[in-house]
Amino acid sequence: MKLVDIQPAGAVTRYHTIHCPIQQTVAHHSWGVAMVIMALHNNPSMKLIQAALLHDAHEHVTGDVPSPAKRMDVAFRAELHRLEESVAEKPGSYVSLDDDELT
């Protein structure tokens, strides 16, 4: 999956089940995660920044499933995780990090 294939993920609305005056997309959220990493990490690798930007790219397939739903049903959570990983296995949609890249 190339970058153009995952661009729709940026438009997925997060927290869609909660009435909130401010909408947040996956693009907003992922940018915020990358900014936090850059603020807290002395020298983040490009791979770590890419991982932050792409960590929810699967949501163009799965949507942003609310965490209460994931907590309510272990089998549902496991199946959702399996689906997220199958989407993430497509090249360009997920960045795998080694432990040393997190420190």
C-alpha positions in Angstrom: 0.0 0.0 0.0 1.5 3.3 -1.1 1.1 6.6 0.7 -1.6 7.7 -1.8 -3.5 4.5 -0.8 -3.6 5.5 2.9 -4.3 9.2 2.5 -8.1 8.6 3.2 -7.0 7.6 6.8 -6.2 11.2 7.6 -9.8 12.1 7.0 -11.3 9.5 9.4 -13.1 11.3 12.3 -12.0 10.3 15.7 -14.3 10.2 18.8 -17.3 10.1 16.5 -19.4 8.6 19.2 -18.9 11.5 21.6 -20.6 14.8 21.2 -17.7 17.2 21.0 -17.7 20.7 19.5 -14.2 20.1 18.1 -13.7 17.3 15.6 -10.3 15.5 15.4 -9.2 13.5 12.4 -6.6 10.8 12.3 -4.3 13.4 10.6 -4.7 15.8 13.6 -4.1 13.0 16.1 -1.1 11.6 14.3 0.5 15.0 13.9 0.0 15.6 17.6 1.6 12.3 18.5 4.6 13.2 16.3 4.9 16.6 17.9 4.8 15.1 21.4 7.6 12.7 20.4 9.7 15.6 19.0 9.1 17.6 22.2 10.1 14.7 24.6 12.7 12.8 22.6 16.3 14.2 22.4 16.9 12.9 18.9 13.9 11.0 17.4 14.7 8.9 14.3 12.9 9.5 11.1 11.5 6.0 11.5 10.0 6.9 14.9 8.4 10.0 13.4 7.0 7.9 10.5 5.6 5.4 13.0 3.9 8.2 14.9 2.4 9.6 11.7 1.2 6.2 10.4 0.2 4.4 13.7 -3.5 4.8 13.0 -3.4 4.5 9.2 -5.5 1.3 9.4 -8.4 3.4 10.5 -9.4 4.1 6.9 -10.5 0.5 6.9 -11.5 -0.1 10.5 -12.6 3.4 11.6 -11.8 4.7 15.0 -13.5 2.1 17.2 -14.2 3.7 20.7 -12.1 2.2 23.5 -15.2 1.3 25.6 -16.3 -1.1 22.9 -12.9 -2.7 22.8 -12.9 -3.1 26.6 -16.4 -4.6 26.6 -15.6 -7.7 24.5 -12.3 -9.5 24.5 -13.1 -11.5 21.4 -14.1 -8.3 19.5 -10.9 -6.6 20.6 -8.8 -9.6 19.5 -10.6 -9.7 16.1 -10.2 -5.9 15.6 -6.5 -6.2 16.5 -6.1 -9.0 13.9 -7.9 -6.8 11.3 -5.7 -3.8 12.1 -2.6 -5.8 11.8 -3.7 -7.3 8.4 -4.2 -3.8 7.1 -0.9 -2.6 8.6 1.0 -5.5 7.0 0.5 -3.8 3.6 3.8 -2.0 2.7 3.8 1.7 3.5 1.0 1.6 6.0 2.9 0.8 9.2 6.4 1.3 10.5 7.9 -1.4 12.7 10.2 -0.1 15.4 13.1 -1.8 17.3 13.4 -1.3 21.1 16.5 0.9 20.6 14.5 3.3 18.5 12.2 4.1 21.4 14.9 5.3 23.8 
